[in-house]
Amino acid sequence: MSTKPFKLALIGTDTSHSSELPGRMQDPARPPEERVEGLFVTRAFPFMTPFTNETVQKNRKNYLESIGVTVCDSFESAVEDCDGILLEINDPSYHLEYFRKCADLGKPVFLDKPFADTFDNARKICALAKAKGVRLFSSSALRYDPSFTQGLEKCDFTPTSAVVWGPMGNAAAGSSVIWYGCHSFEMLERVMGRGAMGVHVHSGPEREVCVVDYSDGRHGVVELNRTAGGYGALLRDNEGKTCLAPAGSSSAFYTALVRKIKAFMEGEDVLAMEDMMEVMSMLEAASRSSASGRTEYVFSPGLLLDRYLEKIRSGKTV
């Protein structure tokens, strides 16, 4: 394998991830245990969304330039001569638009959380990726948190139920459940796998309690807390066995995510598209249920592609 760093273009700086992830790749001031060698963000394209402001953008621009990133004034300039792309756009309503720009480049794309603003747009992204042969990876860092992962590895049974908890942020635009609930739902999908059938959300002033039913009788509960931080999961089986898998600090789970991004950029298939879509489908069902007060259907990841692939192959835009 080449010893040259894998050159990445970074698109979007309206999220703290746009400095947290590159910092772990190339900031010499980072502690050694946080550094991940072999990746290098060469260029970045910032733009305004409802999730940022001019002061934040200026500070991130200054930081990126201090660690060797050239900040560009266009998408086209940013992706010139890159080996892969980091779509670091906090506002998920932009994800389809910018993935469409990436699709013809043929470069691997890491699409930061959440996958999209709607299940339908996520499905369009998947169809474009398949039609154009673009490798795609999208995940919350919480899926790979070392403390959470180690807790799961100690679990010696197959869970039939799980309670997962995490904070509930307030989105500057769009659905807060989709925008920030993605972390906790990502953990639930890591624990329970696929097969979610419906989500019923009980809304209150302090939390959104999301009850997820599975087609085989399993169930999960995701507690999105407005007043408390911290992530974790409690797993159980029908015989009364339990297993606790608490998550650790952001410094650990961001580093773990960068390691996964490196493996992905180097050719490893780190997460199946169906798993990404299962998370997105649960999130949209939870968002709908929070508004309706009813149980909302979880679309099957198997409904991914047909009509969009047909449009793409006939020359139509999705």
N, C-alpha and C positions, 0 to 999 in steps of 0.2 A: 504494500500500500504506500502511496505517496506520502512523504513527510511534510509536504506543503500544507498550510492551513486551508481548511474548507472555507471559501469566501462566501459570506452571506450578505444579502441586501435586507435591510430592515425597513418595513413599510408601516408608518404610523408611530407616533410618540405620545398619544393621549393616554397611555397607561404606564404605571410605574414599571411594568415588565420590560418596557423598551430601554430601561437602564439597568434593571436587575439582571436580565439575561446576558446582554453583552458584557456587563461588568464581570460576570463569572468566566467569560471567555478570554478577556484581554486586559483587564484592569490589574496592573502589577501591585496595586495597593490592597487587593483582596487577600484575605488569609489563604494560605495554601490549600486548606481543606475545602474551600469554596471554588477553587479554580478548576476549570475543565479545559484541557489543552486540545488543540486541533481544529477549533472553530475560530473564525475572525470576521466580525462585522466590518465590512469595508465602506459601505455607503448606507445612508438613511434618507428617507423622505418623510418629513413631518407635515402634518396639516391639521387644521382645527376641526374639532367635533364638539358636541355639547359636553363631553367628558373632560375638557381641559380648558386652559386659558393662556393668554400670552405670556404671563410670568412663568408658569410651569413649562411651557414650550421652550422658552429661552433658557431656563435652567437645564433642561434635558439636552438641548442642543449643545450647550457649553460642556456638559459632562461627556457626551458622546465624542465631541471633537477632542476632548482631553485624553481620550483613550484610543485615538487614531481613526475615528470614523469621519468620513467626508459627508457633510450634510448637504443634500441636493435640493433643488427647487422643482423637481419633477419625478414622477414614477419612472419614466424611461431612463433618466440619468442614474437613478438609484440602482436599477437592476442590471445596468450595463456591466458585463464581464463577471457576473456572480455565478456561483455554483449552486446556490439554493436561496430560498426566500423565507424570511420571518414576517408573517403578517401579524403585527402587534397592534391591532386596532381595537381599542376598548369598546367602541360602539359597534355592536354586532350587525347593525343595519347596513354597514359598509362592507361586510364580508363578501357577499356575493359579487358586488361591483368590482372589488379589487382582486378576488380570485379569478374572475373572468379576465382581468388584465394579465394575470399570471399564466393562464391556461395554455396560451400559445407558445410560451417560452420553454416548456418541457423540463423545467427545473423542479426539484422536490420542494414542497411548501409545508412549513409548519404554520398552522392557523391557530392562533391563541384563543383561549376560551372567551365566551361560549362559541360553539361551532357557527351559529348563525342567530338571527333574530327570530326566525320562524322555522318550523319543520319543513315547510315547502321550500324555502330558500336553501336550507341545508341539503335537501334532496337535489336541488338544481346544482349545487356545488359538487355533490357526489357524481352526478351525471356528467358534468364537465370534466371532472378528474378522470373518470373511466373512458370517456370518449376521446380525450386528448392524451391519455396515457401518462397523466401527471400523478406522481406519488404524493400522498396527502396524509398528514398527521395532525390531529387536533385533540387536545386534552388539557384538563386542569392539572396543575402541579400536585394537587392533593392525592391524585391516583397513585403517585410514586413516592409520597412522603415516606422516609425511612422508618420512622416509628410505627406508622400505620402498617406498612408492608411487613415489618418484623412481627407485629401483633397478629397479622393474618397467617404468617408462616407458623406460628405457634399453635394455631387452631387445628386440632386433630379430628374435626368432624365437618360434615357438610351442613351449613346453616339452612334452616327453614324459615328463619325470620331474622331481621336485623333492624336496629335503631341507629340511625346516623344523625349527627348533629353538627351544626356550623352556623356562622353568622349570616344575617340577611342584610345586605347592603341596600342602599337607596339609589337606584339608577337615575342618572341625569336625563335619560330619555329611554323610552321603551319599557319592557317588563323587568322589574327588579328580580322576580323569581328566576327568569332566564339568565339575566346578567350575573347575579351573584349566587343563586341557588345551584349553579352549575358545579361548584366545588363539592357540595355535599352529595348531589345526585351522581357525580362522577365516582365518589367513594362507594355509594350504594351499588352502582353497576359493577364496580370492581369486586365487591363482596358477593353479590347475588347473580351476576351474569345477566343474560338476556331473558326475555319472556314476560316482561311487564305487560299487564292487560289494561289497567285503569288506575287513575289517581284521584283521590278525594282530599281536598285541602280544607282544614278547619282553621279559619283565620281569627286572630286575636290581636290585641294591642302590642303584645310582647313577642309573639312568634306566629309563624305559619307552620302548622303540623300537617305534613303531606303523607297520607296513607296510600301505599302502593300495593295493589293486588297483582299476583302472578297467575298465569293460566294453570299452573300445576298445584295451586293451593298455598304456595309460599306467600309471605307478605313482608313489606319493609315499611319503616317509618322514617321520614326525614324531617327533623326539626330545624327550621330556619329561624334563628333567634335575632331579634332586633336590639336586644340590650346586653347580650353576652357574647363573648368571643370564644375561640377555641373550636377545634374539630375532633371528631372521634367516632367510633362505632362500637356497638355491643352486639355480638352475634349469639344466636341460640339455635338449638335443635329441638326436636319433639321429645327427646329423652331428658331434657333439662340441662344439657351441657351448655356452658357459656364461655365466651371468649371476648376480652376487651382489646380493642385496637385503637389507642389514642394517637392522634397526629402530633407532630412536633412543631418546630419553629419554621418560620418562612425561610431562614437562611439555609436550612436543610432541604426543604422541599423544592425550592428554586434550583438548587444545585442538582438535585436528583432529576428534575425536569430537563435541565441542560444536558445531562448525560444521556437521557433518552433522545433528545433532539440530535445529539451527535451520532448516536447509533442509527437513527432514522436517516440522517443525511448521508451516512456512509453505506446505506443500502439495506439496513435491517427493517423488516416489517414489525414495528413495535406494537401496533394496535390495529385491530381489524376495523374496517369501515362500518361494519354492522354494530360494533360496540359504540363507536362515536355517534351513530344515528340513534341507538337505543337511549343514550343519555339525552340527546336533543329531543326525542319524542316524549320522554318522561317530563322534561322541563316544560315543553309547550302544553302538555296535558295539565301539569300543575298550575301553570299560569292561567289557563282557561278555567280550571276548577276554582282557583282563588277568586276569580271574577264572578263565576256563576253560582258557586256554592254547591254544585253537583259533582258527582263522579264523572270524570272525563276520560274518554278512550285514549289509549296509547297506540299510536300508529305503529305497525310492524316495520322493522328495518327492511323486511323483504319487499316493501312497497317502494323501494328506492327509485328505480331508474327508468322504467319502460317508456313512459310518454316523453320524458325529457331527452333520453337517448335518441328516440325517433326524430324529435325536432332537430337535434344537433346534426344527426346524420343526413337530414334533408336540407341542411343549410340554414335552418331557422335559429334565432337567438333565444336562449332561455334566461 
